[in-house]
Amino acid sequence: MSTHHPIAIIGGGLGGLTAARVLHVHGIQPALFEREASAAARTQGGMLDIHEENGQKALHAACLHEDFLNIVHKGGQAMRLVGPDATVHVSEKDDGTGGRPEVDRGDLRDLLLNSLPDGTIHWGRKVTGARALGDGRHEVTFADGSALTTDLLIGADGAWSRVRPLLSDATPTYTGISFAEADLHDADARHPRSAAVIGDGFFISLGGQCGFLAHRETDGSLHVYAAVRAEEGWLDTVDFTGPADAKAGVLARFDGWHEDLRALIADADTITPRRIHALPVGHRWERTAGVTLLGDAAHLMSPFAGEGANLAMLDGAELAEAVAAHPGDTEAALTSYEQALFPRSEASAAESAAGLETMFGDHGLERMIEFFTSGPAAH
């Protein structure tokens, strides 16, 4: 069975939800298709710093900025940078004046979800393919056997987008960084040593092309990434079928590090492998009638500039505003949107790639100390 939707958004991440919300603000009702079975199908982990110049700009366009301020993690802009011996080299408190407040990804997603009319999101719709029908129209097929046609297809479906092949042959490649992602629940009571090490906000420890990146979450847990610069197959040499073997395999790359830092993995309640991929810096495509991309589908990058979620939201907002500003002229809207998208995403992708080299090069700790102590102009 096939249905027709004038505007179809594929993917219910932050970018797709922002696009749907801003279209709704302008009186335009899209249909959004998400592969997860429901809003509660998966825990949305991790903290995000939402920047004034992009993520918060998108929230203003969505008429949700005041509500966003109510879910900000007070104290979350604190930052601590330490060496492998646990010496603290930089410590910044959150005085409430910073322009990048922290928020729980799940809380932000819920804010966007709850701002949409009932029926906007179609859950449990995993895309299996997309093809052009001519005259800017497209067909999308789903694993449940259903299909849709649309006049405007928006690919907001992440790193391994099923919509991207309509526009580009590019695929994400491994960046050279692998993560072991871990959680320490109820940290103050159950993991007081680790809670003391991390502090109130964001935490970085670097050395020997490895590091720990961590956040204190709003629910009192610690979210930790053990980051290793390694060949693509390294994670395959670690046995993640059991937590003890997984922890031992990861900690072998942190031999000689202070025990307070190693405990971030040794004492973790969960541990999950994750390779970091990216699209080529400067990824773009020729204007193709009736279809475009946003967020990771358009410009997947490493997380080392903190821009991914912020850009996805700004993409969604600006695309929606372009559609609203060009009623009846989809091509003018997409041309306007992409002319701003390409240079913006290229600059951020280059910054992310440079951040990776800075943090995980031979002198990552020293270079990050310099970054944080050389004055406001540096960051």
C-alpha positions as CSV (number, residue, x, y, z in Angstrom):
1,M,0.0,0.0,0.0
2,S,1.4,3.4,-1.0
3,T,0.3,6.8,0.5
4,H,1.2,10.3,-0.7
5,H,2.6,13.0,1.6
6,P,3.6,16.5,0.2
7,I,6.6,16.6,2.6
8,A,8.2,13.5,4.0
9,I,11.0,13.6,6.5
10,I,12.9,10.4,7.0
11,G,14.4,10.2,10.5
12,G,13.3,11.3,13.9
13,G,16.5,12.6,15.3
14,L,17.0,16.1,16.5
15,G,17.4,17.5,13.0
16,G,14.3,15.8,11.6
17,L,12.2,16.8,14.6
18,T,13.4,20.4,14.4
19,A,12.5,20.6,10.7
20,A,9.0,19.1,11.5
21,R,8.5,21.6,14.3
22,V,9.5,24.7,12.4
23,L,7.3,23.6,9.5
24,H,4.5,23.3,12.0
25,V,5.2,26.8,13.3
26,H,4.7,28.1,9.8
27,G,1.4,26.2,9.3
28,I,2.9,23.4,7.2
29,Q,2.3,19.8,8.2
30,P,4.9,17.3,7.2
31,A,4.9,13.5,7.8
32,L,7.9,12.2,9.7
33,F,8.9,8.5,9.5
34,E,11.1,6.9,12.2
35,R,12.4,3.4,12.3
36,E,12.2,3.0,16.1
37,A,9.0,1.5,17.3
38,S,8.1,4.3,19.7
39,A,9.5,7.3,21.5
40,A,10.6,5.0,24.4
41,A,12.2,2.3,22.3
42,R,15.7,3.3,23.1
43,T,17.5,5.3,25.8
44,Q,18.7,8.6,24.4
45,G,22.1,8.9,26.2
46,G,24.7,11.7,26.5
47,M,24.8,15.4,27.2
48,L,24.8,18.0,24.5
49,D,26.2,21.6,24.6
50,I,23.7,23.7,22.6
51,H,25.4,26.7,21.0
52,E,24.0,30.2,20.7
53,E,25.0,30.5,17.1
54,N,23.3,27.4,15.7
55,G,21.4,25.0,18.1
56,Q,19.8,27.8,20.1
57,K,19.1,29.7,17.0
58,A,17.1,26.7,15.8
59,L,15.2,26.5,19.1
60,H,14.2,30.2,18.7
61,A,12.9,29.4,15.2
62,A,11.0,26.5,16.7
63,C,9.5,28.8,19.4
64,L,10.9,26.5,22.1
65,H,13.9,28.4,23.5
66,E,12.2,29.4,26.7
67,D,11.2,25.8,27.3
68,F,14.7,24.7,26.5
69,L,16.1,27.0,29.2
70,N,14.0,25.0,31.7
71,I,15.8,21.7,30.9
72,V,19.3,23.1,30.9
73,H,21.7,21.2,33.2
74,K,22.7,23.8,35.8
75,G,26.5,23.6,36.3
76,G,27.0,21.5,33.2
77,Q,29.3,24.0,31.5
78,A,32.0,23.3,34.1
79,M,35.1,21.7,32.5
80,R,38.1,19.8,33.8
81,L,41.2,18.8,31.8
82,V,43.6,16.3,33.3
83,G,46.7,14.3,32.4
84,P,47.1,10.5,32.5
85,D,48.6,10.9,36.0
86,A,45.3,12.6,37.1
87,T,47.0,16.0,37.5
88,V,44.3,18.7,36.9
89,H,45.7,21.2,34.3
90,V,42.6,23.2,33.6
91,S,39.5,23.6,35.7
92,E,36.6,26.0,34.8
93,K,33.4,26.5,36.8
94,D,30.0,27.1,35.3
95,D,29.2,30.6,36.3
96,G,26.0,30.7,34.3
97,T,27.4,33.1,31.7
98,G,28.6,30.7,29.0
99,G,26.9,30.4,25.6
100,R,26.9,26.6,25.4
101,P,24.5,25.3,28.1
102,E,24.4,21.5,28.6
103,V,21.2,19.5,28.2
104,D,20.4,15.9,28.3
105,R,19.8,14.6,24.7
106,G,16.7,12.7,25.8
107,D,15.2,15.8,27.4
108,L,15.8,17.8,24.3
109,R,14.3,15.1,22.1
110,D,11.2,15.0,24.3
111,L,10.8,18.7,24.1
112,L,10.7,18.5,20.3
113,L,8.6,15.4,20.2
114,N,6.0,16.9,22.5
115,S,5.8,20.1,20.4
116,L,4.4,18.2,17.4
117,P,0.8,17.5,16.6
118,D,-0.4,13.9,17.1
119,G,0.0,11.8,14.0
120,T,3.0,13.7,12.7
121,I,5.4,10.9,13.5
122,H,5.0,7.4,12.0
123,W,6.8,5.0,14.2
124,G,8.3,1.6,13.3
125,R,9.0,2.6,9.6
126,K,12.4,1.3,8.6
127,V,13.4,2.5,5.1
128,T,14.6,-0.1,2.7
129,G,15.0,2.1,-0.4
130,A,14.2,5.3,-2.2
131,R,13.9,6.1,-5.9
132,A,13.1,9.0,-8.1
133,L,9.8,9.0,-10.0
134,G,10.4,12.1,-12.1
135,D,9.3,15.7,-11.9
136,G,10.8,16.0,-8.3
137,R,8.6,13.2,-6.9
138,H,10.1,10.2,-5.0
139,E,9.0,6.9,-3.7
140,V,10.2,5.5,-0.3
141,T,9.7,1.8,0.6
142,F,9.7,0.4,4.1
143,A,10.5,-3.0,5.7
144,D,6.8,-3.6,6.6
145,G,5.9,-3.6,2.9
146,S,4.4,-0.2,2.8
147,A,5.5,2.7,0.6
148,L,5.0,6.4,0.2
149,T,5.3,9.0,-2.5
150,T,6.2,12.6,-1.8
151,D,6.9,15.9,-3.5
152,L,9.7,16.8,-1.1
153,L,11.8,14.1,0.4
154,I,14.0,15.2,3.3
155,G,16.8,12.7,4.4
156,A,17.3,13.2,8.1
157,D,18.2,9.6,8.6
158,G,21.7,9.8,9.9
159,A,25.2,8.4,9.1
160,W,24.0,5.5,7.0
161,S,21.2,7.4,5.2
162,R,19.1,5.5,2.8
163,V,18.2,8.8,1.1
164,R,21.8,10.0,0.5
165,P,22.4,7.7,-2.5
166,L,19.8,9.7,-4.4
167,L,22.2,12.6,-4.3
168,S,25.7,11.4,-3.6
169,D,28.0,8.3,-3.8
170,A,29.8,9.3,-0.7
171,T,29.8,6.9,2.3
172,P,31.2,7.4,5.8
173,T,34.7,6.2,6.5
174,Y,36.5,5.4,9.7
175,T,38.3,8.4,11.3
176,G,40.9,6.4,13.2
177,I,39.2,6.8,16.6
178,S,37.3,4.1,18.4
179,F,35.2,4.6,21.6
180,A,34.3,2.3,24.4
181,E,31.2,4.0,25.7
182,A,30.4,3.4,29.4
183,D,27.9,4.4,32.0
184,L,28.3,4.6,35.8
185,H,24.9,4.9,37.4
186,D,24.0,6.7,40.6
187,A,27.6,8.0,40.7
188,D,27.6,9.9,43.9
189,A,26.4,6.9,45.9
190,R,27.8,4.0,43.9
191,H,30.9,5.5,42.3
192,P,32.0,8.4,44.5
193,R,35.7,8.2,43.4
194,S,34.7,8.5,39.7
195,A,32.2,11.2,40.6
196,A,34.9,13.2,42.3
197,V,37.2,12.8,39.3
198,I,34.7,14.0,36.7
199,G,33.3,17.0,38.7
200,D,30.1,18.8,37.8
201,G,30.3,19.0,34.0
202,F,32.6,18.0,31.1
203,F,35.8,16.1,31.6
204,I,38.8,15.4,29.4
205,S,41.9,13.4,30.0
206,L,44.4,12.9,27.2
207,G,47.7,11.2,26.6
208,G,49.5,8.8,24.2
209,Q,46.8,9.1,21.5
210,C,44.2,7.9,24.0
211,G,41.8,9.7,26.3
212,F,38.7,9.7,28.5
213,L,35.9,12.1,27.6
214,A,33.0,12.2,30.2
215,H,30.0,14.1,31.4
216,R,28.0,14.2,34.5
217,E,24.4,13.6,33.5
218,T,21.3,15.2,34.9
219,D,20.2,11.9,36.4
220,G,23.3,11.6,38.5
221,S,25.1,9.1,36.3
222,L,28.4,9.5,34.5
223,H,28.7,9.0,30.8
224,V,32.2,8.1,29.7
225,Y,33.9,7.5,26.4
226,A,37.3,5.8,26.4
227,A,38.8,7.0,23.2
228,V,41.6,5.2,21.4
229,R,43.4,6.1,18.2
230,A,43.7,2.7,16.6
231,E,43.3,0.7,13.4
232,E,39.7,0.0,12.3
233,G,39.8,-3.6,13.5
234,W,41.0,-2.9,17.0
235,L,37.6,-3.2,18.6
236,D,37.2,-6.6,17.0
237,T,40.2,-7.8,19.1
238,V,38.3,-6.9,22.3
239,D,35.7,-9.4,23.6
240,F,32.6,-7.4,24.4
241,T,30.4,-10.4,25.1
242,G,31.2,-10.1,28.8
243,P,31.9,-6.9,30.7
244,A,35.1,-8.2,32.5
245,D,36.8,-9.1,29.2
246,A,35.6,-6.0,27.5
247,K,37.0,-3.8,30.3
248,A,40.3,-5.6,30.4
249,G,40.7,-5.3,26.6
250,V,40.0,-1.6,26.6
251,L,42.1,-0.8,29.7
252,A,45.1,-2.5,28.1
253,R,45.4,0.6,26.0
254,F,45.5,2.7,29.2
255,D,48.4,0.8,30.9
256,G,50.2,3.1,33.3
257,W,47.3,5.6,33.7
258,H,46.3,6.6,37.2
259,E,43.9,4.2,38.8
260,D,41.3,6.9,39.4
261,L,41.1,7.3,35.6
262,R,41.2,3.6,34.8
263,A,38.3,3.2,37.2
264,L,36.0,5.1,34.8
265,I,36.0,1.9,32.8
266,A,36.9,-0.7,35.4
267,D,33.9,0.2,37.5
268,A,31.5,0.9,34.7
269,D,28.0,-0.6,34.8
270,T,27.8,-0.7,30.9
271,I,30.3,-0.8,28.1
272,T,29.7,-0.6,24.4
273,P,32.0,-0.4,21.4
274,R,31.6,2.4,18.8
275,R,33.8,3.4,15.9
276,I,33.8,7.0,14.8
277,H,33.1,7.6,11.1
278,A,32.8,10.8,9.0
279,L,31.9,11.9,5.5
280,P,34.5,13.7,3.5
281,V,35.1,17.3,4.5
282,G,33.2,19.5,2.1
283,H,30.7,16.8,1.1
284,R,28.1,18.3,-1.3
285,W,25.9,17.3,-4.2
286,E,24.3,18.8,-7.3
287,R,20.9,20.2,-6.9
288,T,18.5,17.4,-7.5
289,A,14.8,18.1,-7.8
290,G,12.6,17.3,-4.8
291,V,15.1,15.9,-2.4
292,T,17.7,17.1,0.1
293,L,19.6,16.0,3.3
294,L,20.2,17.4,6.7
295,G,22.3,16.6,9.8
296,D,24.6,13.5,9.7
297,A,23.0,12.4,6.5
298,A,24.5,15.5,4.9
299,H,27.7,16.1,6.8
300,L,28.6,13.3,9.3
301,M,31.7,14.4,11.2
302,S,33.6,13.4,14.3
303,P,32.4,14.8,17.6
304,F,35.6,16.8,18.3
305,A,34.1,20.2,17.6
306,G,30.8,19.6,19.4
307,E,28.8,20.7,16.3
308,G,26.9,17.6,15.1
309,A,23.6,18.0,16.9
310,N,23.8,21.8,16.7
311,L,24.2,21.8,13.0
312,A,21.5,19.2,12.5
313,M,19.0,21.4,14.4
314,L,20.0,24.5,12.4
315,D,19.8,22.5,9.2
316,G,16.3,21.5,10.1
317,A,15.2,25.0,11.1
318,E,16.7,26.7,8.0
319,L,15.3,24.1,5.6
320,A,11.8,24.5,7.1
321,E,12.1,28.3,6.9
322,A,13.2,28.1,3.3
323,V,10.2,26.0,2.4
324,A,7.9,28.4,4.2
325,A,9.5,31.4,2.4
326,H,9.0,29.9,-1.0
327,P,5.4,28.5,-1.1
328,G,4.9,26.4,-4.2
329,D,8.5,26.6,-5.3
330,T,10.4,23.7,-3.7
331,E,13.4,24.1,-5.9
332,A,13.9,27.7,-4.9
333,A,13.6,26.7,-1.3
334,L,16.2,23.8,-1.6
335,T,18.6,26.0,-3.6
336,S,18.5,28.7,-0.9
337,Y,18.9,26.1,1.9
338,E,21.8,24.2,0.3
339,Q,23.7,27.4,-0.6
340,A,24.0,28.1,3.2
341,L,24.3,24.5,4.2
342,F,27.4,23.5,2.2
343,P,29.9,26.2,3.3
344,R,28.7,26.0,6.9
345,S,29.0,22.2,7.2
346,E,32.4,22.2,5.4
347,A,33.8,24.7,8.0
348,S,32.5,22.6,10.9
349,A,33.7,19.3,9.4
350,A,37.2,20.8,8.9
351,E,37.1,22.0,12.5
352,S,36.1,18.6,13.7
353,A,38.8,16.9,11.8
354,A,41.4,19.4,13.1
355,G,40.1,18.8,16.7
356,L,40.7,15.1,16.3
357,E,44.3,15.7,15.3
358,T,44.8,18.1,18.1
359,M,43.4,15.9,20.8
360,F,44.8,12.5,19.6
361,G,48.1,13.6,18.1
362,D,51.4,13.1,19.8
363,H,51.0,16.2,22.1
364,G,47.3,16.2,22.6
365,L,47.3,17.2,26.3
366,E,49.8,20.0,25.8
367,R,47.9,21.4,22.8
368,M,44.6,21.3,24.7
369,I,46.1,23.0,27.7
370,E,47.2,25.7,25.4
371,F,43.8,25.9,23.8
372,F,42.0,26.4,27.1
373,T,44.5,28.8,28.6
374,S,45.4,31.1,25.7
375,G,42.5,33.4,26.2
376,P,38.9,33.8,25.0
377,A,39.8,34.3,21.4
378,A,41.0,30.7,21.2
379,H,37.7,29.1,22.1
